[in-house]
Amino acid sequence: MPPEALPPGFVLTGGWRVLERLGVGGYGVVYRVEPVDSPGRYFALKLTRNTAEGRALRELTLLLDRAVHPNVVAVHACGRWPDLVTGHFYFVMDWVPGPPLHVWADQHNPSFRQLAETFRRVALALDTLHAGDVLHRDLKPEHILLRDTEGDPVLIDLGASAYTGAPTLTTGPLPPGTRHLRSPEAIRFHQRHWRHPDARYQSVATDDLYALGVCLYRAATGHYPFPPDWPADVLCAAITSQPPVAPSELNPRIPPELDAIILRLLEKLPEQRFQSGAELASTLAPNRFTSEAWATPLFGTDTPAPPRKPPSLARARVRDLETRLSRPVLLVVPAVLLLLAVGWLLHGWRQTTPRVTPQIDPLEGHKIARHANSHHSEAVTDSPRANPIPVTVAPVAPPLQDPTPVMKPPAPPAKPRAPSLARLSKVALACTGLACSSSTPYVQHRPIPPVAECPAGADETHERFGIEQGDQFEGSIGENFGTPFRNITVKEGYLMTNVHRKFKKLPAGAQLVTEIIFTNERVYGRIREMRVDGDVYPVCLVYYEFSDVGRQRLPGGDEEHAVIFNLLHVRVVERFREILGKDW
Ligand SMILES: Nc1ncnc2c1ncn2[C@@H]1O[C@H](COP(=O)(O)OP(=O)(O)OP(=O)(O)O)[C@@H](O)[C@H]1O
């Protein structure tokens, strides 16, 4: 039985009876359970979805040892299912009966004073974690549950937390996290270092405090400072350089002091934020908020606040572009040409980008920023953008695993060219928040990618999933397993290939983080990392066609874009080779 499908009444090894499923996250599924020998006492049981339990053990270690606090969920037992030794790992913690923070704010509609008190307690809990060298790193409204309607908060999900001596979870520049709650400095770091395999962002307390500011903004206004469903590059650019709309502009009931506190938490520079949970907590001390404004509920029911506009995507696009255009190489271009390009781009973007559609909550009369599902932890990703070629695939962040050193021949120097309007537009189009970290917009002649070794541990993964060198299976690029199948446009960088159908023990839908490299003739896909049910495995796979590594480029594309068909073969290899036509 799959771990996420245990029915009510099912009893797990260890004597825990399942009552209901509370949630499914990236790595675990959480059930409300009761002990068989003590029915009526409720607990939450987090069961890993995969038998590899790195994150769960880490979380358990923290909850048992370092993160013991009345406002952090307490853990009581652990075990494995179905087999005591080899089964899925689980741990049992307090069941928190109330809703997550944003749902509480929207539906219970507490007073500003209650909200401040809830956040004061979260700030104190954070301060204790930080004092013990623990960083939460994935604070979001979904991870702050309310114990009761008064708003006593409980922090959950420390699976991504950092603590001294903890095993590293990822080997990319950023730790796991959720994009719209990442701090500006973390995103800036990613923009600068995503091509550098050894770069690691060191989270600090002010990252958690920034995320807490995002949670507070969401609770007090019904919106995120920057909507999570914005295209990734625009969202990242907005987080790093666009000031958020003042919360009081979205919800005029917000007392000025709270407005200032939220904006300070969201400062772009960490040194301008609160420096510790304790500092924030003292600013939120209840005796400071005596005015009438603090006693009012967050949102009006009798006289609903006039709907205000959430931050505009078009404005963010302009700022994004402004940021990019301020790069020195472009300063020499006459302003009039820039304006023309901006106008043209905005026109194109308006037609091609999703819009943020506010949805009115009928109960409270305030708007809730709409976003697809709950937001699971993820790495920063890039996004599709306006492109003259039909379908562009969204690149993703580089792999989480240790990239293997690549034996690179010296790169041919890029030809300097004088800026022209055509080139400018092209650069602006091709230049994403992440891709902008590269200083060369494009090169004309691309070398065949050099030989590189497989990442450490790939053999073990192959064995685990029953695949061996020379095996070939179908992969597809794009959401919905790539369907409908079609020609797509890819850029160099990273994108996600899916295992298209089950192959040996490889499940359909397993995600293959693929490095795309292309020459003038071929597109190479090198895969060093596979993600299955939230777990990450090193692998050594390549795109493959007939007896050749890589895929033929189809007509279309340009120096920046290559067109390929999105259903393709993936082959297990012993190393990444460079020679065309070489049989395996
Ligand atoms: N102690 C608890 N009491 C009540 N509900 C809980 C508890 N712990 C978790 N949940 C519910 O289960 C959901 C998933 O839990 P959690 O976030 O810990 O899983 P995850 O796999 O780490 O997810 P993510 O992908 O967000 O990191 C939570 O969003 C929450 O709704």
The ligand as a Gaussian input file, in Angstrom:
#p B3LYP/6-31G(d) Opt

LIG

0 1
 N        1.580000      18.280000      13.913000
 C        0.651000      18.492000      12.973000
 N       -0.630000      18.702000      13.303000
 C       -1.564000      18.913000      12.350000
 N       -1.315000      18.949000      11.024000
 C       -0.041000      18.744000      10.628000
 C        1.002000      18.522000      11.572000
 N        2.156000      18.364000      10.899000
 C        1.849000      18.493000       9.583000
 N        0.535000      18.718000       9.419000
 C       -0.156000      18.905000       8.113000
 O        0.496000      18.139000       7.110000
 C        1.031000      18.996000       6.063000
 C        2.345000      18.440000       5.537000
 O        3.271000      18.423000       6.593000
 P        4.767000      18.940000       6.404000
 O        4.761000      20.337000       5.902000
 O        5.501000      18.671000       7.663000
 O        5.243000      17.936000       5.252000
 P        6.456000      18.053000       4.245000
 O        6.534000      16.788000       3.504000
 O        7.685000      18.429000       5.015000
 O        6.004000      19.233000       3.316000
 P        6.723000      20.404000       2.519000
 O        6.723000      19.945000       1.125000
 O        5.833000      21.585000       2.779000
 O        8.094000      20.587000       3.094000
 C        1.137000      20.360000       6.724000
 O        1.064000      21.406000       5.784000
 C       -0.056000      20.343000       7.689000
 O       -1.252000      20.675000       6.994000

